[in-house]
Amino acid sequence: LPLVVITHGHPDPDTPYVELEEPFWQRLQRELARLVPGARLVVATNSGHDIQHDQPELVLDALRDVVLAVRAGDLVPH
């Protein structure tokens, strides 16, 4: 199944312990993308938690890539 993992580019500064949690969170996102062969990790450089609001085109592009891959029977997003 094609997979695109989208992660924020900058953490929410109001999150308690952000300096401790952020490296762990980023590692988990990389590990999630590595679980599926051909998966892609995309960092939303201009976004915090609300990527769908901050960078909707990035989310739409990722969705489109997954849909195209499914339709083509590919395991890798286009």
N, C-alpha and C positions, 0 to 999 in steps of 0.2 A: 504494500500500500504506500503510495507516495506521501511524503511528509515534509512540511515546511514548519520549522519552529521559529517563531518571532519573539524576540526578547527586547526589553527596553534598552535604550542607549544611556540613560541616566536615571539613577534611582531617585525615589522620592526623599528629599532631605528631611522630611518630617517623620520618617519611619524611625522608631526607636532602634538603636543599635545597627543602623544602616551600614556603618563601616565594618561591622563584624559579619552581617548577614549577606551583603552584596557579593563578595567573592564566592560564598557557598552557593548562592542563587545562580550566579553565572556558570559555575561548574555544573550544576544540575541541568541547566539548559543545554550545555554542550553534550552532556551525557545522554540526555533525552534524544538529541539529534543523532547521536552515534548508535542508538539502539536499532535504528532502521537503516539498512543499507541504501545508500543513495539519498538519504534525507539531507536537508539543507537547513542551516542555522542562519537566520537573518537578524541583524542587530538594527533596531529602529533608532538610529543615532539622534534623532530630534525628538524622542518621545520618552515619557515616563511610563507609568502603568497603563494609561489610556491610549494605547497605540492606535486603536480603531478610530479615535477622535483626532489625535495629533497627526497621524499619517495614514489616512484612510486609503490612499492609493497604494501604499506598500502592502496593506492587508489585502486589498482587492487583487493586486498582482500575484500575491502568494496563493490566494484561493483559485485564481484563474490557472496558475501553473499546475496546481494539484488536479483540478478538473480536467485539464487537457491531458495530463499524464494518465488519469483513470480512463478517459475515453480512448486513449491510444493503447491502453493495456501496458503502459510502462510502469516501472517501479520507481523511477526517478522523476521528480518534478521538472518540467521544461524550463 
